[in-house]
């Protein structure tokens, strides 16, 4: 009796091509899922980095405002629409600090510590001539399209560029002591300030606001939405 012939079996070319196609589709689907997870992780990390940066900048902003000190020789705090200038009290003296918005970036500059009225006045004059390329300016935050500042005086908020409230010597409000103070009625050059000196009523001095509010408007590509409002109570003047 003769045994039947055994015919070898295997995958046809079509079956192999179908299997490869299925494996390719599975690979593409798996890669799309992994790529989506990686992108989501990058977006989340970028958002965390932006939030941490914003918190750091706002902490420095708060620290500067809470340390505002009236020297009696230069404005303690002033806003011109583009820059906020203030004199900050430090253990070694006073320094001028400038926050400004230039080309979508929030910049911060601080002058050297000064203990004399003349030196402090020179630093303040230098701060009025700052340019965006000047060395010493630190870019703290990007993606800011606009900002508004308000001062709290009396019983309400008002635009920081509005006229300052002033007092004269008859109000019995002496200039606060501190490094660089030139004394009552004296400016950085030692001369009397304001019309009050002429009639003997005392120097006219701007009354510091008791609070500062800033509203930052973020640009669409900044990583933040809308705007941020921050209110700070100024530190007590000694």
C-alpha positions in Angstrom: 0.0 0.0 0.0 1.4 3.3 -1.0 1.3 6.3 1.4 -0.3 9.5 0.1 1.9 12.4 -0.7 2.0 15.2 2.0 1.5 18.7 0.5 3.5 21.4 2.5 1.3 24.3 3.7 2.2 28.0 4.6 1.1 31.6 4.4 0.3 33.0 1.0 1.7 36.4 -0.1 -1.7 38.0 0.3 -1.9 36.8 3.9 1.6 38.1 4.7 0.7 41.5 3.2 -2.5 41.7 5.2 -0.7 40.8 8.4 1.9 43.5 7.7 -0.8 46.1 7.0 -2.5 45.3 10.3 0.8 45.5 12.2 1.5 48.9 10.6 -1.8 50.3 11.5 -1.4 49.1 15.1 2.1 50.7 15.2 0.7 54.0 13.9 -2.1 54.0 16.4 0.2 53.2 19.3 2.7 56.0 18.2 -0.1 58.5 17.9 -1.2 57.7 21.5 2.3 58.0 22.8 2.9 61.2 20.9 -0.3 62.7 22.3 0.8 61.8 25.8 4.2 63.4 25.3 2.7 66.6 23.9 0.2 66.8 26.7 3.1 66.4 29.2 5.1 69.2 27.5 2.1 71.5 27.5 1.4 70.8 31.2 5.1 71.3 32.1 5.2 74.6 30.2 2.1 75.8 32.0 3.7 74.9 35.3 6.9 76.7 34.4 4.9 79.8 33.4 2.9 79.7 36.6 6.1 79.3 38.7 7.6 82.3 36.8 4.6 84.4 37.3 4.5 83.6 41.1 8.2 84.5 41.4 7.7 87.9 39.6 4.6 88.7 41.7 6.5 87.9 44.9 9.3 90.4 43.9 6.6 93.0 43.0 5.0 92.5 46.4 8.4 92.8 48.1 9.3 96.0 46.3 6.0 97.7 47.1 5.9 96.7 50.8 9.4 98.2 51.2 8.5 101.6 49.7 10.0 104.4 51.8 9.7 108.2 51.3 13.1 109.7 51.4 11.9 113.3 51.3 14.2 114.1 48.4 12.8 112.1 45.4 9.3 110.8 44.7 8.6 107.6 46.8 6.4 106.1 44.1 5.3 107.5 40.7 3.8 106.0 37.5 4.0 107.6 34.0 2.1 105.0 32.1 5.1 103.1 30.9 7.2 102.8 34.1 6.6 102.6 37.8 9.4 104.1 39.9 9.8 103.7 43.6 12.3 104.1 46.4 12.8 100.9 48.3 14.1 100.7 51.9 17.0 98.3 52.4 19.1 97.6 55.6 22.1 99.4 54.0 20.1 102.4 52.6 17.6 103.3 49.9 17.5 102.2 46.2 15.5 103.2 43.2 13.6 100.4 41.6 11.9 100.7 38.2 9.2 98.4 36.7 8.4 99.0 33.1 6.6 97.4 30.2 8.5 97.4 26.9 7.7 95.4 23.8 5.5 92.9 25.6 8.1 92.3 28.4 7.9 93.3 32.0 11.3 94.6 33.0 12.8 95.4 36.4 15.8 97.6 37.1 17.3 98.5 40.5 19.9 101.1 41.2 22.7 100.9 43.7 22.1 101.4 47.4 22.4 105.0 48.5 22.6 106.7 51.8 22.9 110.4 50.7 20.2 112.6 49.2 22.4 113.8 46.3 23.4 110.2 45.3 19.8 109.1 45.5 18.7 112.0 43.4 21.3 111.2 40.7 20.2 107.6 40.6 16.6 108.7 40.2 17.6 111.0 37.3 19.4 108.1 35.7 16.2 105.9 36.1 14.3 108.5 34.0 16.6 107.9 31.1 16.5 104.1 31.0 16.3 102.5 27.6 15.2 98.9 26.9 18.8 97.9 25.9 20.3 99.4 29.1 22.3 96.9 31.2 21.0 96.0 34.5 17.4 95.6 33.4 16.0 92.1 34.0 13.3 90.7 31.8 11.0 89.2 34.4 7.9 88.2 32.4 7.0 88.0 28.7 3.6 88.0 27.0 2.2 91.1 28.6 0.2 93.2 26.1 -0.9 96.0 28.5 -1.0 97.0 32.1 -2.9 99.5 34.2 -2.0 100.8 37.7 -4.3 102.3 40.3 -3.5 104.0 43.7 -5.7 103.8 46.7 -6.0 107.3 48.3 -8.7 108.5 50.6 -11.6 106.1 50.2 -11.2 104.8 46.7 -9.0 103.7 43.8 -7.9 106.2 41.2 -5.7 106.1 38.1 -2.1 106.1 39.1 -1.4 108.9 36.6 -3.9 111.3 38.1 -2.8 114.2 40.3 -1.2 113.3 43.6 -2.8 114.4 46.8 -0.4 116.8 48.6 0.0 118.2 52.0 2.0 121.2 53.3 3.9 121.9 56.4 0.8 123.2 58.2 -0.7 119.7 58.1 1.9 118.6 60.7 3.0 115.7 58.5 6.8 115.6 58.7 8.9 113.8 56.2 9.6 110.3 57.4 13.2 109.8 58.5 15.5 107.4 56.7 18.8 107.2 54.8 19.1 110.0 52.3 16.4 112.2 53.8 17.2 115.8 53.2 15.0 117.1 56.0 11.8 119.1 56.0 11.4 121.4 53.0 14.7 120.3 51.5 15.2 118.7 48.1 18.2 116.7 46.8 20.1 120.0 46.4 19.3 121.2 49.9 16.9 123.9 48.7 13.2 124.3 49.7 10.6 122.5 47.6 7.1 123.6 46.7 5.2 126.9 47.0 4.6 126.3 50.7 8.1 127.5 51.5 7.4 131.0 50.0 4.5 131.8 52.3 5.9 130.0 55.3 3.3 127.3 55.3 5.8 124.6 54.8 6.8 122.4 51.8 4.2 120.7 49.7 4.7 116.9 49.6 2.8 114.1 47.8 0.9 111.9 50.1 1.7 108.2 49.5 -1.1 105.9 48.5 -2.0 103.3 50.9 -2.4 100.6 48.3 -1.4 99.8 44.7 -3.4 97.7 42.2 -1.9 96.4 39.0 -3.9 94.8 36.1 -1.8 92.7 33.7 -3.3 91.9 30.3 -1.8 88.8 28.8 -1.3 88.3 25.1 -2.9 85.2 23.4 0.5 83.4 23.0 1.6 84.0 26.5 0.4 80.8 28.0 -2.1 82.6 30.2 -5.7 83.6 29.7 -7.3 87.0 30.2 -5.8 89.2 32.8 -4.4 89.2 36.3 -5.3 91.7 39.0 -3.0 92.2 42.1 -3.6 94.5 45.0 -0.9 95.3 47.6 -1.0 97.3 50.8 2.0 99.5 51.1 4.1 99.0 54.2 3.8 101.5 57.1 6.0 104.6 56.9 8.1 105.2 59.9 
